[in-house]
Amino acid sequence: SSPLHSASIQACVCARGYTQGDAACQACRPGEYKPTLGVEACSKCAPGTYSAKVAESECVTCDQDFYSIANGSANCTAC
């Protein structure tokens, strides 16, 4: 989004789950998230959490009897 009559890409603010690309906002990839509006980079999900879809605004905690040991997991693995 951007204010009315904006004249440059610098005025654009990306939605939650999106980060600034070269010419437009781009969705965070699976394993990443961005909880705020703005042009900040997407963050990788912490171990023990995951995001399975693109454009996520938060990571989900692995269920009981599942785990993820790496930063940026797109799923959890059964024990």
N, C-alpha and C positions, 0 to 999 in steps of 0.2 A: 504494500500500500504506500501511498505518498500523499502529501498535501495537494490541494487543488492548484492547478497551473504549474506543477513542478516542471523544471526544464532540464534536469539531469538525473542520471541513475543514482547519484549520491543522495538524492532526496528519498529514494525508495527504502522501505523497511520491510524485511521479510517476515512472514508469519512464523509461528511456532512450528518446528519441524523442518524449516527451510533455512538455507544460508545463502549469502550473496554469491552468485556465479559471475561469469564474465559480462553477460548482458541481461541476466534475469535471475530471480531467486531459484535455487535448485533444492530439491528434496534431500534431506539427510538419508543416507543409505541404511539398509538393515544393519543393526549393531551400533547405530549412532542415534543421537537425539539432540534436540535443542528446545528448552522449555520457555524461551522468551522471544519477544518480538525484537527484531534488529538484524544487523548484518554479521553478527558473530558467527564463528565457525561451529559446526556440529561437534558434539563431544562423543567419545566412545562410551558405551555402557560399561560399568564396572564389573569385575568378576562377581558372579552370583546373580547377575541380572542380564537381560537381553532385550532387544527390540527386533521383531520378526519382519516388520513391514517398513516401507519407505515413509518419510515425513512424520516420524514419531516425535512427540513432545516429551516423552518420558520413557524410561526403561522399566521393564516388568521384572519382579523378583522371581527367580526359579522356584517352582513348586517343590514340596517335600519329595525327597528321593530323586531329585534332579540337581544338576550343577552346571556351572560354566566357569572355567578357570582363567580365561583370557579376557583382556579388555576388548570391547567391540564385538561381543558375541551376538549372533542373530538367532540363536536358539539355545536350549539347555539340553544336556545329555542325561539319560537315566543312569542311576548308580548301578 
